[in-house]
Amino acid sequence: MRSIRTVAAIAIVAALAVVLAACGSSSKTSSSGSGSGSSGSISTGGFQSPTTQSLTGGKKGGTLQVLDETDFEHIDPGIAYYSLDYEVVFATQRPLYSNKPNTASVASPDMASGPPEISSDNKTVTVKLREGIKFSPPVNREVTSADVAYAIERGANPNVANPYFHAYWDSLEGALKAKGGAISGISTPDKHTIVFKLIEPKAQLVANAMVMPLTAAVPKEYAEKFDNHKPSDYGNFQVATGPYMFKNDSSGKVLGTGYFPGKSATLVRNPNWTASSDIRPAYLDEIAIKIGGTNSVIGKQVLEGTNIVENEPPAQSNVRLAAEKYKSQLEISPGAGSHYIGVNNVHGPFKNENLRKAFWAALNRTAMDKARGGKLVTDVMTHFIYPTIPGFEEAGGLKGPTGPKFDFNEHPEGSATVAAKYMKLAGYPSGKYTGNETLSIVGAKGNPAEQDAEIVNQTLKNLGFQTKFTLVETATMYAKYCNVPKEEIDVCPSIGWIADFGDPQTVLDITFNGKFINATGNVNWGQTNNPKINAAMTAAENVTGTAARAAAWGKIDEEIVEIAAAVPFDWDKQANIEGSGVKGVGDLWDVGEWDYSWTSLK
Amino acid sequence: MTGYVIRRVVWGIALLIIVCALTFLLFRIIPTGNPAVLRAGRDPQPQLIKEIERVLGLDKSLPTQFWDYIKGVFLHFNFGYSYYSQQSVLSLIRERLPATLSLTLGAAVVWMVAGLSIGIISALKRRTFWDRASMGTALVLISAPEFWLGLLALLLFSNDIGKLHLFPGAGSYVGLTADPLKWFTSLIMPWCVLAAGSAAVFARLMRGSMIETMDEDYIRTARAKGLPERRVIRQGVRSSINPIVTLLALEVGVLLGGAVLIEYVFNIPGVGLLAYHSIVQSDFEVIQGTVLLASMFIIIANIAADIGYAYLDPRVRYS
């Protein structure tokens, strides 16, 4: 009897752990980017926005309190890949290029002293570095091109395993076989010049990817011993090049000094940083980050507090509260990604393009957006390149592609008439599906995704489909169902995407190009493998120049809409909140997250 | 008696290994549980996943991984390292244990004092307004989820977002040695919320047990003999409390489970919050460490209760 009780008590603890695991799907968004100049038509409801905020005139000094529900995943600039991690990484590190807070597509030289030089054959990129930039203590020496080379090379070290190295740097000569040692395609002719030689004409993409933190300099003689650990723990001993650094001890140790995982982090001024060498004003003296707590409580603490900000997207109830009572403390950032419905292009009823169009036409996208908070934080999505990314306007802007070919896209509240037209074209003269296949729908639990999935299910039933409707945790939905083609899921209604940086290729290529269909971790959810679109993408990968790339990818976006490869419904606008004593500056390129290097106290 | 104690300890160790194995398996077979895939970004190439698995030691067979882990835990007291911060699990737990102990021990005191006192008074003042009010409140507290109760307490009584600015709010916890007064005030609300459910259960149990005892013949005899009412009640309490005390060990598990939620709501950097974050991040080694620690506490509490019970009632040793 006693033993059974013991087991029962342990079972309570273990079961709780499992339940929490199930609830623990990360709601974090992947690293973001977005564009400039193309968000002008997006309404931010009159609230402050990264597109309109003032970047000058901040007051110097003070400590900003930051409340953060979840911990950082990685603070090592060679591993960090999430918008939350970027907040501290970009305050402490200087990649070759970076975006000012109010732009996502116009990169400014950061560690670089000028724009990248791209050779005429599009296979060589040369970057000159600023002189006189120093690493923070305990390294204290000047940054050279060799440090940038090492930073990129360590990305291929399995102990570091940078999550986007292969996506953007594989065209570098020698990168495919790199394991952390020297890469033949990187040369440093002098202390302040670095040259990248590519095996494919993809210089523009490589140059654009230099805004990612992998290019932030790392001193080899100091970092190598940490990189030899499995996995690397350089993040716990990192040195900074940016205006701030993690508080550390004399040996450089950050862990237990300036970073207590799951508890707190403290950024202090980097004594070796000079304002004259940087575009960031770095008004604050210190950033004190407290980790943990619940989103709903944190939001209220921030709205009723003074020198305090919330690091993560606030709870919907707090956004509403801020919009009503604390208007000046709410920031709305356009270009915070998109949500769409993955429909299986190669298996089941939706192999039929006209059925996909009928579904698109019938769907009430306005209702779906309402579930996400309505006009304040969403816009009805009409194509796949989202606001602020170059190519958005070229693909039709807010309205999207129009004309007879796109009539299924012209009714945000759904049109039974247009849907019936496409049902008939698909071979169902009654306007209802009469086939015998049952659609499998796998959505994410928890609102608003759950409400959206219900709307999708009901829409499909109204079109005559039999459905097998399943809701699971977000992480499970991706890992077990929607990212695994062999599961043959017909509809994934809770898919979302954010670009890595302000280039349309990072929105469309991996998600709609047939060559990126993987057996696991597949993010071409519809398994779209259209030869014409694939060829257009391959050609567009090599296009240089922002305008030319915007035109090329905008055209591809239109073609993706034309075959209804997926069904879009929401362009996100991210809400962020601050205390009454903060003049917060959000990053348009990082879903509006606060930028500590530009934020000041009133 | 010695043989009995050895049997209980051996069974406790076996149970720990079973818990270890179950946790190990559970977090490796659930679909989201591969940290290598989570770490590999949005286009996780199989080669990259393999490399990360090798670095994290996840490429070895499950039995080998499990054997390595068990060896580390039982021979070297090494619980592994966090996949994310690379900090040793033991030091992560050691850092957070004082907060969890502060929370659970304090809550246990509140729960026992409040639960038992209310139960006794209710039994003695049967069918009065006081009895009905306290039992009604107990029913509400038993039914209310701790998470909800915690949020309610914060919105009503915290000094930052509450309606009545009475107690320090979420995120205000400091260590006992850093500032004893602040430590105490920051834990008042968490203690009460964590203790509420258990106190209510024990109040009802104590009331029932006390009513039954007070109707016994020997209590009537004691009264008939003219014993002062205080001594009669003391006798009644002593008899009624025995069956309740046997449930205390089981309650340790309930408290530890509740501590996870309370630490989350009140942002107390304890082992529960560590467990929560590690589960969200699929940080296996930390999950295993925290579950193992919680199990260890429960097993030790149960062994202590078993031994105490056997000491009091020798028949138990032979059953």
Interface residues (C-beta under 8 A of the other chain):
Chain A: R2 S3 R5 T6 V7 A8 A9 I10 I12 V13 A14 L16 A17 V18 L20 A21 A22 G24 S25 S26 S30 L67 T70 D71 E73 H74 I79 Y81 P158 N159 A161 P163 Y164 H166 A167 H229 K230 P231 D233 G235 N236 L255 G256 Y259 F260 P261 G262 K263 K290 G292 G293 T294 S296 V297 I298 K300 Q301 E304 G305 E473 A475 T476 A479 K480 I510 F516 N518 A519 T520 G521 V523
Chain B: W11 L15 V19 L22 T23 L26 F27 I30 P31 T32 G33 N34 V37 L38 R39 A40 G41 R42 D43 P44 Q45 P46 L48 I49 E51 I52 R54 V55 L56 G57 S82 Y83 Y84 S85 Q86 Q87 L92 E95 L151 L154 L155 D160 I161 G169 A170 G171 A249 L250 V252 G253 V254 L256 G257 V260 E263 Y264 V265 F266 N267 P269 L273 L274 A275 Y276 H277 I279 V280 Q281 S282 I287 T290 V291 A294 S295 I298 I299 N302 A305 D306 Y309
